């Protein structure tokens, strides 16, 4: 049987009685694993992470994916989200929808970053509880940790220090999502995990120089300099900060792995001292300068790199402690060089349709 992907929504009238919250005595069903015919809602399925999760689910034979477009369902609008859950009643939710971007986007549009993310995650998490979703996976970001957190950053470092100012509104929104999941788990017995990936890259990334993250921006800059025969490329910052990078296909693999966990291990995460919070990464890092050199080599740019130290660096280091995922039996499998090479080849094949 082919993959059954439901994109449209039926006509929706008033909210039915089935959308009422569970009663106080309601006990969430024990889930042995994610059944191949379970109804799965991937919020943000057109984005970097969401599209990778969809590809992974389809490859594994999941046939009942619910994938409304932004035009069909604006997740910032509470009434529409509530109606959607009332009609569709998904069994599992991957909450990958978010407003994301690099330093420039975060600095220039802070109100959008905090408002949009707060609305999206609050609406989806609340509606998931109302419709008795079995499991939900909330995707955050490593920027939730303090700017000067000990390295590598452990889940227990959450809320122990000052955030990086350039992305504070986004980080606060994501921290709110974690606390929201914990609160619903405590009060209502829901089964919601929060996973914090390191810097992600790969197929369907955003290559806009105004709103992208560091790696897609480097790929585009070096490619355009190569094509135009420019003698040099100017890069933001000193090149000294260190970053950990994870290919989005590994992120999707980790997400599906967690959603399919047996009940004993899933419950152990929820009952741990970090209450359902997990880091997802590689456990290795490179400087921005080393990353730029690797991208330059893969793209084939022969000119000079110039670092503009007058531009902000962001956090000095962002290395995640991924020991908890390793204990569960998961590790990243795509090396940095291989991942960048894959991403650049995809970039070349899709130049006409990229987010630029």
C-alpha positions in Angstrom: 0.0 0.0 0.0 1.3 3.5 -0.9 1.8 6.2 1.6 -1.5 7.9 2.6 -0.8 11.6 3.1 -3.7 13.8 4.1 -3.1 17.4 3.1 -6.5 19.0 3.0 -9.0 19.6 5.8 -12.7 18.8 5.7 -15.2 21.6 6.2 -15.2 22.5 9.9 -18.1 23.9 11.8 -18.5 24.3 15.6 -16.2 22.4 17.9 -17.7 19.1 18.7 -18.1 17.7 22.2 -15.2 15.4 21.5 -12.9 18.4 21.7 -13.6 18.9 25.4 -10.6 18.2 27.7 -10.2 14.8 29.2 -11.8 14.3 32.5 -9.8 14.3 35.7 -9.8 10.6 35.9 -8.7 10.0 32.3 -5.6 7.8 32.0 -3.5 8.2 28.8 -3.2 5.0 26.9 0.1 3.0 27.3 1.8 3.0 23.9 4.0 0.0 23.1 5.3 1.6 19.8 4.1 3.8 17.0 1.8 1.6 14.8 2.4 1.9 11.1 -1.2 3.0 10.6 -1.3 5.4 13.5 -2.4 8.9 12.5 0.7 11.2 12.7 0.6 15.0 12.5 4.0 16.6 11.5 3.7 20.3 12.3 6.0 22.2 10.0 6.3 19.5 7.4 7.7 21.8 4.8 10.6 23.1 6.9 14.1 21.7 7.4 13.3 19.3 10.2 9.6 18.6 9.5 10.3 17.5 5.9 13.1 15.3 7.1 10.8 13.6 9.6 8.2 13.1 6.8 10.8 11.5 4.6 11.9 9.2 7.4 8.4 8.2 8.3 7.5 7.4 4.7 10.7 5.4 4.3 9.7 3.3 7.3 6.2 2.6 5.9 4.0 5.0 7.9 0.9 5.5 5.8 -1.4 7.9 7.7 0.4 11.2 7.8 -1.6 14.4 8.3 0.2 17.3 6.6 -1.9 20.5 6.3 -0.2 23.4 4.5 0.3 26.8 6.2 -2.5 28.1 4.0 -4.8 25.4 5.4 -3.7 25.7 9.0 -2.0 28.7 10.6 -0.7 27.3 13.9 -0.7 30.8 15.4 -4.5 30.9 15.3 -5.9 29.0 18.4 -9.4 28.4 17.1 -8.2 26.9 13.8 -5.7 24.6 15.6 -8.4 23.5 18.1 -10.8 22.7 15.2 -8.1 20.8 13.3 -7.3 18.6 16.3 -11.0 18.1 17.0 -11.6 16.7 13.4 -8.3 14.9 12.7 -7.5 13.6 16.3 -3.9 12.5 15.6 -2.3 9.8 17.7 1.2 11.2 17.6 2.5 14.8 17.0 5.9 15.9 15.9 5.9 19.7 16.7 8.6 20.9 14.3 6.9 24.1 13.3 8.7 27.3 14.4 10.0 30.6 13.2 13.7 30.2 13.0 16.7 32.1 11.7 20.3 33.2 12.3 21.8 36.2 14.2 20.6 38.8 11.8 17.0 37.6 11.7 16.8 37.2 15.5 18.3 40.6 16.0 16.1 42.5 13.6 12.7 40.7 14.2 12.7 39.8 17.9 9.0 40.4 18.4 8.1 37.9 15.6 10.4 35.3 17.0 8.9 35.3 20.5 5.3 35.8 19.5 5.1 33.3 16.7 6.8 30.6 18.5 4.8 31.1 21.7 1.6 31.0 19.8 2.5 27.9 17.7 3.7 25.7 20.5 1.0 26.8 23.0 -1.8 26.2 20.6 -0.6 22.8 19.5 0.4 21.5 22.9 -3.0 22.5 24.4 -5.0 21.1 21.6 -3.0 17.9 21.7 -4.0 17.5 25.4 -7.7 18.3 24.5 -7.8 15.6 21.8 -5.9 13.0 23.9 -2.8 12.7 21.7 -0.8 9.7 22.9 2.7 11.1 22.4 4.1 14.5 21.4 7.6 15.5 20.5 8.4 19.2 20.9 11.5 20.4 19.0 13.5 23.2 20.6 17.0 24.5 20.2 20.4 24.4 22.0 20.1 28.2 22.4 17.9 27.5 25.5 21.1 27.1 27.5 23.0 30.0 29.1 25.5 31.8 27.0 28.3 30.8 29.3 27.0 27.4 30.4 29.7 24.7 31.2 30.7 22.7 28.1 29.4 20.3 27.0 25.9 21.6 28.0 23.8 19.1 30.0 20.0 19.1 30.2 20.4 20.2 33.8 22.0 23.5 32.8 18.6 24.8 31.7 17.7 28.1 33.5 21.0 28.4 35.3 22.4 31.6 33.7 22.0 34.5 31.3 21.0 33.7 27.7 22.8 34.9 24.6 21.3 38.4 23.9 21.1 38.0 20.1 18.5 35.2 20.3 17.0 35.7 23.7 13.4 36.1 22.5 13.6 32.9 20.5 15.2 31.1 23.4 12.7 32.2 25.9 9.9 31.0 23.7 11.5 27.6 23.4 12.1 27.4 27.1 8.4 28.2 27.6 7.6 25.2 25.4 9.7 22.9 27.5 8.0 24.1 30.7 4.6 23.8 29.0 5.3 20.2 28.2 6.5 19.5 31.7 3.5 21.2 33.2 1.0 19.2 31.1 2.8 16.0 31.9 2.7 16.8 35.7 -0.9 18.0 35.8 -2.6 15.9 33.2 -0.4 12.8 32.8 0.4 13.6 29.1 3.4 12.0 27.4 5.3 14.9 25.9 9.0 15.0 25.3 11.2 18.1 24.5 14.2 17.5 22.4 16.9 20.1 21.9 18.9 19.7 18.7 22.2 21.4 18.1 22.7 23.5 14.9 21.0 21.7 12.1 21.6 21.7 8.3 20.7 19.7 5.2 18.1 19.3 2.5 15.4 22.0 2.5 17.5 24.4 4.5 17.0 28.2 4.3 19.8 29.8 2.2 18.8 33.4 2.7 21.7 35.6 3.7 19.3 37.6 5.9 17.7 34.9 7.8 19.7 31.6 7.5 22.0 29.9 10.0 25.7 29.8 9.6 26.2 26.7 7.4 23.7 27.4 4.6 24.9 31.0 4.6 28.5 29.8 4.1 27.5 27.5 1.3 25.7 30.2 -0.6 28.4 32.8 -0.1 31.2 30.5 -1.3 29.1 29.3 -4.2 28.2 32.7 -5.4 31.8 33.9 -5.0 33.0 30.9 -7.0 30.5 31.6 -9.8 31.3 35.3 -9.9 35.1 34.7 -9.6 35.3 37.0 -6.6 38.8 37.3 -5.1 37.4 37.0 -1.5 34.5 36.3 0.8 33.7 38.4 3.8 32.3 36.5 6.8 30.7 37.7 10.0 32.6 37.7 13.3 36.1 36.5 14.3 35.8 32.9 13.2 36.7 31.8 16.7 33.4 30.6 18.2 32.8 26.9 18.1 29.7 25.1 16.8 28.4 21.6 16.8 26.5 20.6 13.7 24.0 17.8 13.0 22.6 16.7 9.6 18.9 17.0 9.6 18.5 13.3 8.5 20.2 12.3 11.7 17.8 14.6 13.6 14.8 13.0 11.9 16.2 9.5 12.8 16.5 10.6 16.4 13.0 12.0 16.5 11.4 8.8 15.1 13.6 6.7 17.3 12.3 8.5 20.4 8.6 8.4 19.3 8.9 4.6 18.8 10.6 3.9 22.2 9.1 1.2 24.3 7.0 2.4 27.2 9.6 1.6 29.9 12.3 3.7 28.3 9.9 6.5 27.3 8.6 6.7 30.9 12.1 6.7 32.3 12.8 9.9 30.3 9.7 11.6 31.6 10.4 10.6 35.2 14.1 11.6 35.1 15.5 14.6 36.9 15.3 16.6 33.6 11.6 15.7 33.1 11.4 14.8 29.5 14.2 17.0 28.2 16.9 15.5 25.8 19.8 16.9 23.9 20.3 15.7 20.3 23.7 16.2 18.7 27.0 14.7 17.7 29.1 15.6 20.8 31.8 17.2 18.6 32.5 20.8 17.5 34.5 22.9 15.1 35.4 26.6 15.0 33.5 28.8 12.6 36.8 29.4 10.9 37.4 25.6 10.5 33.8 25.2 9.2 34.3 28.0 6.7 37.5 26.4 5.4 35.7 23.0 5.0 32.8 24.6 3.1 35.3 26.5 0.9 37.1 23.3 0.0 33.9 21.3 -0.8 32.4 24.2 -2.8 35.7 24.7 -4.7 36.2 28.4 -4.0 39.9 29.4 -4.4 39.8 33.0 -3.1 40.5 34.5 0.3 38.4 34.4 3.5 38.1 37.7 5.4 36.5 37.7 8.9 34.7 41.0 9.9 35.3 41.1 13.6 33.1 44.2 13.9 30.1 41.9 13.4 28.7 39.8 16.4 30.0 36.3 17.1 27.1 35.0 19.1 27.7 32.4 21.8 31.4 31.4 22.2 30.6 27.7 22.3 27.4 25.5 21.9 28.4 21.9 22.5 25.8 19.5 23.8 26.2 16.7 26.2 24.5 13.8 24.3 25.2 11.1 26.8 21.5 10.5 27.6 20.7 9.7 24.0 23.7 7.4 23.8 22.4 5.5 26.9 19.1 5.1 25.1 20.9 3.5 22.1 21.1 6.4 19.6 24.0 8.2 18.0 24.4 10.4 14.9 25.7 8.6 11.8 26.5 11.3 9.3 29.9 12.9 9.5 30.4 16.7 8.9 32.2 16.4 5.6 29.7 13.9 4.2 26.8 16.0 5.4 28.1 19.3 3.9 28.9 17.5 0.6 25.3 16.1 0.5 23.9 19.5 1.3 25.9 21.3 -1.4 24.9 18.7 -4.0 21.3 19.2 -3.0 21.8 23.0 -3.2 23.1 22.7 -6.7 20.3 20.4 -7.8 17.6 22.8 -6.4 18.9 26.3 -7.1 15.8 27.4 -8.9 13.5 26.5 -5.9 15.5 27.5 -2.9 14.5 29.8 -0.1 17.0 32.6 -1.0 
